[in-house]
Amino acid sequence: MRFIDIWRFLLAASDYRRAPRLFSGRSKLDVVFISNVRDEKERALFFSPGASRMAIGMGPRVHINGVAGQLCGFNFTAEEMYSREGRKQAKLAFVEAVKWAQQQGAKVVLLAASTKRLFGHEGTELKKMFPDMLFTIGDNGTAHLLCSDVDRGLNNTSFTNQSPRILVIGAYGILGSAVCRHLHKQQHDFIGFGANPVWLEKFAKETNYPTVNDLSEVGEVDMVVACTHGAESRLTVNTIEQLRRRNRKLLVVDVAEPANLERNVYAQCSDRVIRQDAGNAYSQDLHYVLGALSYKSLMLSRGTIFGCFAEAMALYHAIYQNNNAELRNRDWFDVSASNQAVIAEAFRSLHMGLPTPHCFGREVLDFDLDCSHPSSVLEPSVSSEAGGC
């Protein structure tokens, strides 16, 4: 029997919360997270060999306070969506996934991973096709959690200088620009970096924030907030040496997926870096069907979910369980301070907050930047919140 067949059987057999929903007249699902596959390895897990481009892959199911969500994969990688023809086919596949979500009774759909701008910056075409469905890209939730992660990192860390200097990688992106606005509002000393000189220049002119398009010109910093994993923006052993202060570790808050500071690079310089994952939400009320088998497949720990997934579930809870119809009319493709504030309140209503700081699934035990002190992380444990990935 193939893995995908075993997976589907186990999901169906283990989701004991579904039967009471159906008996009470509720839908199978409230929220669906639609995502492309990350790579060929992930494709092989959830699709049969030679599967149609229109095929739908069933990912983990998650429940929180009566809200039921599921990840739905469609058979494209990010690279396959770059070409004009690939994008055209991917849009058709995404529409098929939305139709499946409708059949399950879902009312909220997340455009996850590389699908966020598949239908443009406002998603107008998609919204017209499915007027009764609420669509979100989830970046207000991720941005809110990321800025909270940055604040916590600054508060947890002892800096030798009065005002820590911060580098934001991917400053002109959705998350990078949100972090820059947050740091500017709090009057922190920061500089933005981006590998695309045209976009970076446009960003600098519009915001008047300090920027640089060459990491070798940044100088010493205390913290890096990594918001992209683009090849020209990735941290290396050499750039870490250039960026960190003498005899001090560099604090890296990494929200990129895949990680900006890759595992193999981190392994080479873990004595000079304190790294933490960012942009995720945690709740003790969050439960995955199949438990660790599910959350580890997403490289998350127990009770933890991606910030964009959390936003979609919080929106359903606020609109359809708490009867806040006004949120139905907001544009959730727009990432703004006001939308982030609304999502922050929706998170509080669901008792969602930050997970304890983790680095590749291991809990970060201290934020001491003194190089004479070894980095300390807790080994993954199935029995603890730091379940590991």
Residue pairs with C-beta under 8 A, 6 or more apart in sequence:
2 48
3 45
4 45
4 46
4 47
4 48
4 57
7 45
7 46
7 58
8 58
10 290
10 293
11 58
11 61
11 289
11 290
14 289
14 290
15 61
15 289
17 63
17 68
17 289
18 28
18 68
21 27
21 28
21 68
22 28
26 105
27 104
27 105
27 106
28 68
28 104
28 105
29 68
29 69
29 70
29 101
29 104
29 105
29 106
30 67
30 68
30 69
30 105
30 106
30 107
30 108
30 313
30 316
30 320
31 67
31 68
31 69
31 70
31 106
31 107
31 108
31 109
31 110
31 312
31 313
31 316
32 69
32 70
32 71
32 72
32 97
32 98
32 100
32 101
32 104
32 106
32 108
32 109
32 110
33 59
33 69
33 70
33 71
33 72
33 109
33 110
33 112
33 308
33 309
33 312
34 72
34 73
34 74
34 94
34 97
34 98
34 101
34 109
34 110
34 111
34 112
34 115
35 59
35 71
35 72
35 73
35 74
35 112
35 113
35 115
36 73
36 74
36 76
36 77
36 78
36 80
36 81
36 90
36 113
36 114
36 115
37 43
37 46
37 47
37 57
37 73
37 74
37 75
37 76
37 77
38 77
38 78
38 113
38 258
39 77
40 77
42 73
43 75
43 77
45 297
46 57
46 58
46 59
46 73
47 55
47 57
47 73
47 75
48 55
51 75
52 75
53 75
53 76
53 89
53 92
53 93
54 75
54 92
54 93
54 96
55 74
55 75
56 72
56 73
56 74
56 96
56 97
56 100
57 72
57 73
57 74
57 75
58 70
58 71
58 72
58 73
59 70
59 71
59 72
59 73
59 297
60 70
60 71
60 288
60 289
60 290
60 294
60 295
60 297
60 298
61 68
61 69
61 70
61 71
61 288
61 289
61 294
62 68
62 69
62 70
62 286
62 287
62 288
62 289
62 294
62 305
62 309
62 313
63 69
63 286
63 287
63 289
64 283
64 285
64 286
64 287
64 313
64 317
64 350
64 352
65 285
65 317
65 321
65 350
65 351
66 321
67 313
67 316
67 317
67 321
67 350
69 309
69 312
69 313
69 316
70 104
71 112
71 298
71 309
72 97
72 100
72 101
74 90
74 93
74 94
74 96
74 97
75 93
76 86
76 89
76 90
76 93
78 113
78 114
80 86
80 90
81 87
81 90
81 114
81 115
81 118
87 118
90 115
90 118
91 118
91 119
94 111
94 115
94 118
94 119
94 126
95 126
95 129
98 109
98 126
98 129
98 130
98 133
101 109
101 133
102 130
102 133
106 133
107 132
107 133
107 134
107 316
107 319
107 320
108 133
108 134
108 135
108 136
108 312
108 313
108 315
108 316
108 319
109 130
109 133
109 134
109 135
109 136
109 312
110 135
110 136
110 137
110 138
110 308
110 309
110 311
110 312
111 118
111 119
111 123
111 135
111 136
111 137
111 138
112 138
112 306
112 308
112 309
113 257
116 137
116 138
116 139
117 137
119 125
119 126
121 333
122 331
122 333
122 334
123 135
123 137
123 333
126 135
127 133
127 135
134 315
134 316
134 319
134 328
134 332
135 332
135 333
136 308
136 311
136 312
136 315
136 332
136 333
137 308
137 332
137 333
137 335
138 306
138 307
138 308
138 309
138 310
138 311
138 312
138 332
139 174
139 175
139 178
139 308
139 311
139 335
140 311
140 332
140 335
140 336
140 339
140 340
140 342
140 343
141 281
141 307
141 308
141 310
141 311
141 314
141 340
141 343
141 347
142 175
142 255
142 279
142 306
142 307
142 308
142 311
143 174
143 175
143 178
143 179
143 279
143 307
143 335
143 340
144 307
144 340
144 343
144 344
144 347
145 278
145 279
145 280
145 281
145 307
145 310
145 354
146 175
146 178
146 179
146 225
146 227
146 253
146 255
146 278
146 279
146 307
147 178
147 179
147 182
147 340
148 354
149 253
149 255
149 276
149 278
149 279
149 354
149 357
150 166
150 179
150 182
150 183
150 223
150 225
150 253
150 278
152 354
152 357
153 223
153 251
153 253
153 276
153 357
153 367
154 164
154 188
154 223
156 357
156 367
157 164
157 222
157 223
157 251
157 274
157 367
157 368
157 369
158 367
158 368
158 369
159 222
159 369
160 245
160 248
161 222
163 188
163 189
164 188
164 189
164 221
164 222
164 223
165 189
165 190
165 191
165 219
165 220
165 221
165 222
165 223
166 183
166 188
166 189
166 190
166 191
166 221
166 222
166 223
166 224
166 225
167 190
167 191
167 192
167 193
167 218
167 221
167 223
167 224
167 225
167 243
168 176
168 179
168 180
168 183
168 190
168 191
168 192
168 193
168 224
168 225
168 227
169 176
169 193
169 194
169 224
169 225
169 226
169 227
169 228
169 233
169 235
169 260
170 176
170 193
170 194
170 226
170 227
170 228
170 230
170 233
170 256
171 177
171 179
171 180
171 192
171 193
171 194
171 200
171 203
171 209
171 211
171 227
172 192
172 194
172 196
172 199
172 200
172 202
172 203
173 194
173 227
173 228
174 335
175 227
175 255
175 279
176 192
176 194
176 225
176 227
176 228
177 203
177 207
178 335
178 340
179 225
179 227
180 190
180 192
180 207
180 209
181 337
183 190
184 190
184 207
184 209
190 209
190 210
191 209
191 210
191 211
191 212
191 218
191 221
192 200
192 203
192 204
192 209
192 210
192 211
192 212
193 200
193 211
193 212
193 213
193 215
193 218
193 233
194 200
194 203
194 211
194 213
194 233
195 213
195 230
195 232
195 233
197 213
200 211
200 213
203 209
203 211
204 210
204 211
212 218
215 239
215 242
215 243
216 239
216 242
218 242
218 243
220 243
220 244
220 245
220 246
221 243
221 244
221 245
221 250
222 245
222 248
222 250
222 251
222 369
223 250
223 251
223 252
223 253
224 235
224 243
224 250
224 251
224 252
224 253
225 253
225 255
225 278
226 233
226 235
226 252
226 253
226 254
226 255
226 256
226 259
226 260
226 261
227 255
227 256
227 260
228 256
228 260
229 256
229 257
229 258
229 259
229 260
233 260
234 260
234 261
234 262
234 265
235 243
235 252
235 260
235 261
235 265
236 265
237 265
237 268
237 269
240 250
240 269
240 272
240 273
241 272
243 250
244 250
244 272
244 273
247 370
247 371
247 372
248 369
248 370
248 371
249 271
249 272
249 273
249 274
249 368
249 369
249 370
249 371
249 375
250 272
250 273
250 274
250 369
251 273
251 274
251 276
251 367
251 369
252 260
252 261
252 273
252 274
252 275
252 276
253 276
253 278
254 260
254 261
254 275
254 276
254 277
254 278
255 277
255 278
255 279
259 277
259 360
261 273
261 275
263 360
266 273
266 275
266 359
266 360
270 375
271 371
271 374
271 375
272 371
273 375
274 359
274 364
274 367
274 369
274 375
275 359
275 360
275 364
276 357
276 358
276 359
276 364
277 357
277 358
277 359
277 360
279 306
279 307
280 300
280 304
280 305
280 306
280 307
280 310
280 354
280 355
281 304
281 305
281 306
281 307
281 309
281 310
281 347
281 352
281 353
281 354
281 355
282 303
282 304
282 305
282 352
282 353
282 354
282 355
282 356
282 385
283 303
283 305
283 350
283 351
283 352
283 353
284 303
284 351
285 350
285 351
286 303
286 304
286 305
286 352
288 294
288 295
291 302
292 302
292 382
292 387
295 301
295 302
295 304
295 387
295 389
296 387
296 388
296 389
298 306
298 389
299 361
299 389
300 306
300 361
300 387
300 389
301 355
301 358
301 361
301 380
301 385
301 386
301 387
301 388
301 389
302 382
302 384
302 385
302 387
303 355
303 385
304 355
304 358
304 385
305 313
310 347
310 352
311 332
311 343
311 346
313 350
314 343
314 346
314 347
314 349
314 350
314 352
315 327
315 332
315 343
315 346
317 346
317 349
317 350
318 324
318 327
318 346
318 349
319 325
319 327
319 328
322 349
327 342
327 346
330 339
330 342
332 339
347 353
355 385
356 363
356 364
356 385
356 386
357 363
357 364
357 367
358 364
358 386
359 377
360 389
361 380
361 386
361 387
361 388
361 389
362 377
362 378
362 379
362 380
362 386
362 388
363 377
363 378
363 384
363 385
363 386
364 376
364 377
364 378
365 376
365 377
365 378
366 373
366 376
378 384
378 386
379 388
380 386
380 387
380 388
380 389
381 387
381 388
382 388
